[in-house]
Amino acid sequence: MLHPLTSFVLIPLVVTISLRLDDTLLLALLQGVSLAWMLSRSLWIRRLRQWCLVLGPLAVGLVLVHMRWSELWRGVPFEELLPGLVPSIHLWLRIGSVLACALWWLATTPTQRIVKAMFASRLPPGMAYLLVSPLLLAEQLKTRLAVVQEAQAARGLDTHGPWYQRSTQLLSLAFPLLLWTLSEVNDRAAALETRAFRRYTRRTTLDSPVAAPWERWFVRTTLVVILLILGSFVWH
């Protein structure tokens, strides 16, 4: 299994490549490669559903905003308005490529390995904790949401009904979850202070992921390629 930071550098690489490309076919090819990466892992149906839930409404919104529908009412032919959609199509392809690559990284890298790799890196402990805290919070929110749903179901609320019924019960689920999360802020801060979390610049991480020598060269080469692509914007 790749080191989490080794596979993560592919995301900024895809971002810089997508920003540099201006051809629709090349951007579509990049998105196709990113989707192939994402679908090559287990639970690919779930990842594809997540990708479509983001890119589908985004496509509809881009068409509604950039289509200039008012000019259709003035009698302008539909074919003359299509070139105005090219920038929005490029934006949609770029976002789709980056999102597919990010979902691939999340599918191939367990949260535990990401946390251990961040704490074992050369980043300051405070910065590492700041970066991984959303991942830790997401796992805790899933567990707490299941507890809150069970508690609300015991009170008679239907938490597994149709979406339009569950939407009316959103406040009864979100409010206890928010209070529960905020009530632990002081406890978490006190626990970190008790362990002298920021006293030492380097901390020992048990069973931290170790990058192979070729992975280090791969990361360095990828960073050089990213810098060259970013420099090409200035040169251009």
C-alpha positions as CSV (number, residue, x, y, z in Angstrom):
1,M,0.0,0.0,0.0
2,L,1.3,3.4,-0.9
3,H,2.2,6.0,1.7
4,P,-0.7,8.4,2.2
5,L,1.4,11.4,1.3
6,T,2.7,9.7,-1.8
7,S,-0.8,9.2,-3.2
8,F,-1.9,12.6,-2.0
9,V,0.5,14.5,-4.3
10,L,-1.5,13.2,-7.3
11,I,-4.3,15.5,-6.3
12,P,-2.4,18.8,-6.7
13,L,-0.8,17.3,-9.9
14,V,-4.3,16.8,-11.4
15,V,-5.3,20.3,-10.3
16,T,-2.3,21.9,-12.0
17,I,-2.7,19.8,-15.1
18,S,-6.4,20.6,-15.4
19,L,-5.7,24.3,-15.0
20,R,-3.1,24.2,-17.7
21,L,-5.2,22.4,-20.3
22,D,-7.5,24.5,-22.4
23,D,-8.6,21.8,-24.9
24,T,-12.0,20.2,-24.3
25,L,-10.9,16.7,-25.5
26,L,-7.8,16.7,-23.3
27,L,-9.8,17.8,-20.3
28,A,-12.3,15.0,-21.0
29,L,-9.4,12.5,-21.3
30,L,-8.1,13.7,-18.0
31,Q,-11.5,13.2,-16.4
32,G,-11.8,9.8,-17.9
33,V,-8.4,8.7,-16.5
34,S,-9.4,10.1,-13.1
35,L,-12.7,8.2,-13.2
36,A,-10.9,5.0,-14.2
37,W,-8.7,5.4,-11.1
38,M,-11.7,5.9,-8.9
39,L,-13.7,3.0,-10.3
40,S,-10.8,0.6,-10.0
41,R,-11.2,0.4,-6.3
42,S,-13.7,-1.5,-4.1
43,L,-17.0,0.2,-3.4
44,W,-16.8,1.9,-6.8
45,I,-20.6,2.2,-7.0
46,R,-20.7,4.2,-3.8
47,R,-17.9,6.5,-5.1
48,L,-19.6,6.9,-8.4
49,R,-22.8,7.9,-6.7
50,Q,-21.0,10.5,-4.6
51,W,-19.3,11.8,-7.7
52,C,-22.6,12.1,-9.6
53,L,-24.4,13.8,-6.6
54,V,-21.8,16.6,-6.8
55,L,-21.3,16.9,-10.6
56,G,-24.9,16.4,-11.6
57,P,-26.3,19.5,-9.8
58,L,-23.2,21.4,-10.7
59,A,-23.7,20.8,-14.4
60,V,-27.4,21.9,-14.2
61,G,-26.3,25.1,-12.3
62,L,-23.6,25.9,-14.8
63,V,-26.0,25.5,-17.7
64,L,-28.7,27.7,-16.0
65,V,-26.2,30.5,-15.2
66,H,-24.0,30.6,-18.3
67,M,-26.6,29.7,-21.0
68,R,-27.9,33.3,-21.4
69,W,-31.5,32.2,-21.6
70,S,-32.7,35.8,-22.0
71,E,-31.2,36.0,-25.4
72,L,-33.2,33.0,-26.6
73,W,-36.3,35.0,-25.8
74,R,-35.0,37.7,-28.1
75,G,-34.8,35.3,-31.0
76,V,-31.1,34.5,-30.9
77,P,-30.5,31.0,-32.4
78,F,-29.6,28.3,-30.0
79,E,-26.5,27.4,-31.9
80,E,-25.0,30.8,-31.4
81,L,-25.2,30.5,-27.6
82,L,-23.4,27.1,-27.5
83,P,-19.8,28.6,-27.7
84,G,-20.6,30.5,-24.5
85,L,-20.9,27.2,-22.6
86,V,-17.3,26.2,-23.4
87,P,-15.8,27.8,-20.3
88,S,-18.4,26.3,-18.1
89,I,-17.8,22.9,-19.7
90,H,-14.1,23.2,-19.0
91,L,-14.8,24.2,-15.4
92,W,-17.1,21.1,-15.0
93,L,-14.4,18.8,-16.4
94,R,-11.8,20.3,-14.2
95,I,-13.9,19.9,-11.0
96,G,-14.9,16.4,-12.1
97,S,-11.3,15.3,-12.5
98,V,-10.1,16.7,-9.2
99,L,-13.1,15.2,-7.4
100,A,-12.6,11.8,-8.9
101,C,-8.9,11.9,-7.9
102,A,-9.8,12.9,-4.3
103,L,-12.4,10.1,-4.0
104,W,-9.8,7.7,-5.3
105,W,-7.4,8.8,-2.6
106,L,-10.0,8.5,0.1
107,A,-10.9,5.0,-1.2
108,T,-7.3,3.8,-1.2
109,T,-6.1,5.4,2.0
110,P,-7.8,4.5,5.4
111,T,-8.3,7.4,7.8
112,Q,-6.0,5.8,10.4
113,R,-3.1,5.7,8.0
114,I,-3.6,9.4,7.0
115,V,-3.6,10.4,10.7
116,K,-0.5,8.4,11.5
117,A,1.3,9.7,8.4
118,M,0.5,13.3,9.3
119,F,1.7,13.0,12.9
120,A,4.9,11.2,11.8
121,S,5.7,13.8,9.1
122,R,7.9,16.9,9.6
123,L,4.9,19.1,10.2
124,P,4.6,20.7,13.6
125,P,2.2,18.7,15.8
126,G,-0.3,21.6,16.0
127,M,-0.4,21.9,12.2
128,A,-0.8,18.2,11.8
129,Y,-3.6,18.0,14.2
130,L,-5.3,21.0,12.5
131,L,-5.2,19.1,9.2
132,V,-6.4,15.7,10.4
133,S,-9.0,17.0,12.8
134,P,-11.7,17.2,10.1
135,L,-11.1,13.5,9.3
136,L,-11.2,12.6,13.0
137,L,-14.4,14.6,13.5
138,A,-16.1,13.0,10.5
139,E,-15.6,9.5,11.9
140,Q,-16.9,10.6,15.3
141,L,-19.9,12.4,13.7
142,K,-20.9,9.2,11.9
143,T,-20.9,7.3,15.2
144,R,-22.7,9.9,17.1
145,L,-25.3,10.4,14.4
146,A,-26.2,6.7,14.6
147,V,-26.6,7.1,18.4
148,V,-28.8,10.1,17.9
149,Q,-30.9,8.4,15.3
150,E,-31.5,5.4,17.6
151,A,-32.5,7.8,20.4
152,Q,-34.9,9.7,18.2
153,A,-36.3,6.4,16.8
154,A,-37.0,5.3,20.4
155,R,-39.0,8.5,20.8
156,G,-41.2,7.6,17.8
157,L,-39.5,9.5,15.0
158,D,-39.2,7.7,11.7
159,T,-35.5,8.1,10.8
160,H,-35.6,5.6,7.9
161,G,-38.6,6.9,6.0
162,P,-38.7,8.7,2.7
163,W,-36.4,11.7,2.2
164,Y,-39.2,14.3,2.4
165,Q,-40.3,12.9,5.8
166,R,-36.7,12.8,7.1
167,S,-36.2,16.4,5.9
168,T,-38.8,17.6,8.4
169,Q,-36.8,15.9,11.2
170,L,-33.5,17.3,10.3
171,L,-33.5,19.8,13.2
172,S,-34.2,17.2,15.7
173,L,-31.2,15.2,14.5
174,A,-28.8,18.1,13.9
175,F,-29.4,20.0,17.1
176,P,-28.4,17.2,19.6
177,L,-25.5,16.3,17.4
178,L,-24.2,19.9,17.4
179,L,-24.5,20.3,21.1
180,W,-22.8,17.0,21.7
181,T,-19.9,18.0,19.5
182,L,-19.5,21.5,21.1
183,S,-19.7,20.0,24.6
184,E,-16.5,18.1,24.0
185,V,-14.4,21.0,22.8
186,N,-13.1,21.9,26.3
187,D,-12.5,18.2,27.1
188,R,-10.5,17.7,24.0
189,A,-8.4,20.9,24.6
190,A,-7.8,19.8,28.2
191,A,-6.7,16.4,27.1
192,L,-4.2,17.8,24.6
193,E,-2.9,20.3,27.2
194,T,-2.5,17.4,29.7
195,R,-0.4,15.5,27.3
196,A,1.8,18.5,26.5
197,F,0.8,18.1,22.9
198,R,2.7,21.2,21.5
199,R,5.7,21.1,23.9
200,Y,7.8,18.9,21.6
201,T,8.4,19.6,18.0
202,R,8.5,15.9,17.1
203,R,6.3,13.2,18.6
204,T,6.7,9.4,18.4
205,T,3.9,7.7,16.4
206,L,3.3,4.0,16.9
207,D,3.3,2.0,13.7
208,S,3.6,5.0,11.4
209,P,3.5,4.4,7.6
210,V,7.0,4.2,6.1
211,A,7.6,5.5,2.6
212,A,9.7,3.4,0.3
213,P,12.8,5.1,-1.3
214,W,11.1,5.1,-4.8
215,E,8.1,6.8,-3.3
216,R,10.3,9.6,-2.0
217,W,11.7,10.1,-5.4
218,F,8.2,10.0,-6.9
219,V,7.0,12.7,-4.6
220,R,10.0,14.9,-5.4
221,T,9.6,14.4,-9.1
222,T,5.9,15.1,-8.9
223,L,6.5,18.3,-6.9
224,V,9.1,19.4,-9.6
225,V,6.5,18.8,-12.3
226,I,3.9,20.8,-10.4
227,L,6.4,23.7,-10.1
228,L,7.2,23.5,-13.8
229,I,3.5,23.6,-14.7
230,L,2.9,26.6,-12.4
231,G,6.0,28.3,-13.9
232,S,4.6,27.8,-17.4
233,F,1.7,30.2,-16.5
234,V,4.2,32.9,-15.7
235,W,6.3,32.1,-18.8
236,H,3.2,32.1,-21.0
